[in-house]
């Protein structure tokens, strides 16, 4: 069963690169703040690189003006997430989170079997609005769709 409105985000350790590889707990990341957490099936993949992440980069300040943090999640390693962030000109303050083993993705019940494409288990394309660690909105894309997890759609919802 996938995460529902009113559920607390599962406590899982993720990775990111700051001055080195850092392990960050979901409680530390999402408690005491409002955050849009969006997930992509893979860094450097077409829709993710041409639309999904660029939309959040473009509208990042609008989320911040509303007091909302933005976090991008992918089942990729932290080095890939760092390189992707650099190539996409991700602004300081936007979190690029590596769920390298898919632990959070599985705990959310939002995994995608992309083995037919040689990608193994990945995250479905989704966006969650989280307030103080509790999910307020869940927007999961249908296969092949890109609409309800976009930055533009999420700005209308929060």
Secondary structure, 3 states (H helix, E strand, C coil): CCCCCCCECCCCEEEEECCCEEEEEHHHHHCCCEEEEEEECCCCCHHHHHHHHHHHHHHHHHHHHCCEEEEEEECCCHHHHHHHHHHCCCCCCCEEEECCCCHHHHHHCCEEECHHHCCCEEECCEEEEEECCEEEEEEECCCCCCCCCCHHHHHHHC
